[in-house]
Amino acid sequence: MKTPISRLRTIGIYEGISYLLLLGIAMPLKYMFDMPLFVKYVGWAHGVLFVLYVLALLQVTLAHNWGFKKLAAGFIASLLPFGPFILDKRLLDKEEAALRAEHQKQMA
């Protein structure tokens, strides 16, 4: 079963990869080699993934009662080239801690 956090993490990884492809491959091809086609397709995919990321971020914010600081940090992470990966690491740590706590409750 997918949780809001696992959805955010998955979309964040894809969004981060698409951003790196856009900045690291598509944009140089466009401006150095006059090949704009890659920007069109990678940019379009990145745009769709960015919108999905923001929607998933809002869903997590509502589901877990995140405050404005966490919401803003999640949004800012999407604007930085490696931001989604850093956010993912932090979310993974929290998700694993929550699973351990739930497991300990079940064992008691």
C-alpha positions as CSV (number, residue, x, y, z in Angstrom):
1,M,0.0,0.0,0.0
2,K,1.3,3.4,-0.9
3,T,1.4,6.1,1.7
4,P,1.4,9.8,0.9
5,I,5.1,10.0,2.0
6,S,6.1,7.0,-0.2
7,R,4.3,8.7,-3.2
8,L,6.1,12.0,-2.5
9,R,9.4,10.2,-2.3
10,T,8.8,8.3,-5.6
11,I,7.7,11.3,-7.5
12,G,10.5,13.4,-6.0
13,I,13.1,10.9,-7.3
14,Y,11.7,11.1,-10.8
15,E,11.3,14.8,-10.7
16,G,14.9,15.2,-9.5
17,I,16.2,13.0,-12.2
18,S,14.2,14.9,-14.9
19,Y,15.6,18.2,-13.5
20,L,19.2,16.9,-13.7
21,L,18.6,15.7,-17.3
22,L,17.1,19.0,-18.2
23,L,20.0,21.0,-16.7
24,G,22.9,18.6,-17.5
25,I,22.0,17.2,-20.9
26,A,19.1,18.9,-22.6
27,M,20.1,22.5,-22.0
28,P,23.7,22.1,-23.1
29,L,22.6,20.3,-26.2
30,K,20.3,23.2,-27.0
31,Y,22.7,26.0,-26.4
32,M,26.0,24.4,-27.4
33,F,24.9,22.2,-30.3
34,D,21.7,23.9,-31.4
35,M,19.6,20.8,-30.6
36,P,16.4,22.2,-28.9
37,L,14.3,19.1,-29.3
38,F,15.6,17.5,-26.1
39,V,14.6,20.5,-24.1
40,K,11.1,20.3,-25.5
41,Y,10.5,16.7,-24.4
42,V,12.6,16.6,-21.2
43,G,11.2,20.0,-20.2
44,W,7.6,18.8,-20.8
45,A,8.2,15.6,-18.7
46,H,9.9,17.7,-16.0
47,G,6.9,20.1,-15.9
48,V,4.4,17.3,-15.5
49,L,6.6,15.7,-12.8
50,F,7.0,19.0,-11.0
51,V,3.2,19.5,-10.9
52,L,2.8,15.9,-9.5
53,Y,5.5,16.6,-7.0
54,V,3.7,19.8,-5.7
55,L,0.4,17.9,-5.5
56,A,2.0,15.0,-3.6
57,L,3.7,17.6,-1.3
58,L,0.3,19.1,-0.5
59,Q,-1.2,15.7,0.1
60,V,1.6,14.9,2.6
61,T,1.2,18.3,4.2
62,L,-2.5,17.7,4.8
63,A,-2.2,14.0,5.8
64,H,0.6,14.6,8.3
65,N,-0.2,18.0,9.5
66,W,3.0,19.5,8.3
67,G,3.6,23.1,9.2
68,F,4.5,25.9,6.7
69,K,8.3,25.3,7.3
70,K,8.1,21.7,6.2
71,L,5.9,22.6,3.2
72,A,8.3,25.4,2.2
73,A,11.3,23.2,2.6
74,G,9.7,20.6,0.4
75,F,8.9,23.2,-2.3
76,I,12.4,24.7,-2.1
77,A,13.9,21.3,-2.5
78,S,12.1,20.9,-5.8
79,L,13.8,24.0,-7.1
80,L,17.4,22.9,-6.3
81,P,19.1,20.4,-8.6
82,F,19.8,17.8,-5.8
83,G,17.1,19.0,-3.4
84,P,14.6,16.1,-4.0
85,F,17.3,13.6,-3.2
86,I,18.2,15.3,0.1
87,L,14.5,15.6,1.0
88,D,14.1,11.9,0.1
89,K,16.9,10.9,2.5
90,R,15.3,12.8,5.3
91,L,11.8,11.4,4.6
92,L,13.3,7.9,4.4
93,D,14.9,8.3,7.8
94,K,11.6,9.5,9.3
95,E,9.6,6.8,7.6
96,E,11.9,4.1,8.9
97,A,11.7,5.4,12.4
98,A,7.9,5.4,12.2
99,L,7.9,1.8,11.0
100,R,10.3,0.8,13.8
101,A,8.1,2.5,16.4
102,E,5.0,0.8,14.9
103,H,6.7,-2.6,15.0
104,Q,7.8,-2.1,18.6
105,K,4.2,-1.3,19.5
106,Q,3.0,-4.5,17.9
107,M,5.6,-6.5,19.7
108,A,4.6,-5.2,23.1
